[in-house]
């Protein structure tokens, strides 16, 4: 097996408050998160991938369909949060085409929607904040990559993992070097600073996921209990499963760059670097569903 076409992966949170125009000084409470996000931007400047593929849990979500944003230029801003901060990148149309083909082969329903369908469902086509916030930092140094942005869907976890595998195969087919960003906050109920309240499962979920990442134990990541995830009220797990699928077949070094919950919501940042291939794909989706 050759070098993995997915050169790197990142788990990045997406709180608008860490963008200065939104936080207006409050972002100082998330200093570790901001510094780690800026560090990822510097890593991408060194890596210089052809394309970034970003999975957002706030993209239009369907129970049985993976939505892929479609426009020659993929752009969005944080106007709904009182800031004109925004991002704009050229779409990688060829990689998107290849991804749709690989999804069909894998039996993963999804793709781009035409303008009539978008209007009918009230979808604007502008990137959501789950894409804008990570890209604001990830693209802060190197901006010459093309972009693919998609949802993680509410399909079963095996299909979500297969989506990640399809990203890897599409990148191989098109000869692209790709960085995959899993956009996701962790538990929204970590401590009493959360506007959603706190539950014991919030802290437990975040600790379990971050401990598994620190150990580089991908099978453990993929087998975190569904009930724990649900009680924790997280939105980052499915994107992480896509990211793990995108690195399927390769051993990955995982570096945890930061974790904090200054506003009661867990912000975890981790970097994944594929190394030598396994003899065969790991397929480690035991308890995840």
C-alpha positions, 0 to 999 in steps of 0.5 A: 500500500502506498503513502496515504493520500490523506496526509493529515487529519485534525479534530477542531472545535467550532465555537464562534466566540473564539473569533475576535469579532464575535468574542469581543474580548471573551475569547481570552478565556479560550486562549489554549484553544485559540493557540492550538487552532493557530498552530494547526494553521501553521502545520497546514502551511508546512504541509500545503495539501492540495485540498481540505475536506471538512466534515461539519455537524452543522451542515444541512443534516439528513437522516439518510443522506450525506449533504455536500456543499456545491458552488465554484467558491465555497464561502460563509461568514459569522454574520448571524453572530454579529461579525463579518469574519468569513472564509472563501475557498475554491471548491475542488470539483474533481475531488467532489465528483470522485467522492460521489462516485466512491460513496455510490460504490460503498452504498453511502447515500449522498451528494450535491443537491440542485438549486431547486432542491436547495430552495425547496428545503430552505438551504442557502448554500453558504457554509455553516459556522461548523465550517467557517470557524475551523477554516478561519484558523486553519486557513490563516497562514496557507490559503491556496488549498481547494475545499470540499465540505460535507455533513456527517449525516445521521446514518449508522456509524458503519456508513459514517466510517465508510464515508471516511474511507470514500474520502481516502479512495477519492483522494487516491483516485484524483492524486490529491494530497488531502487534509481532513478536518473533523469539525466538532465540539465535545460535550455541551454539558461539561460544567456549570458554565454551560448554558445547557447545564451540566451532567456527569456524562459530559465530563466522562465523555470528554475524558474518555475520548481525549484519553483514547486520542492521547493513547492513539487508540483508534479502536477505543475511540470507535467503541465509545458507548452510544448512551454516553455520547447521547447524554453528553450532548456532543456534536463532534463524534461523528466527524471524528468517525469520518476522520478515522475512516479516512485514515483506515488501513494506516497506523496513525500518530495522534497528538492531543494539542489542547483541551479545555471547557471555559464556557462549559462546552468541551473544546478538543484539538488533536492532530492525526498523522498517518504512518505505515499501512496495516496489513489490512484495514482495521474495521474497528467499529464494534460498539459505535452505532 
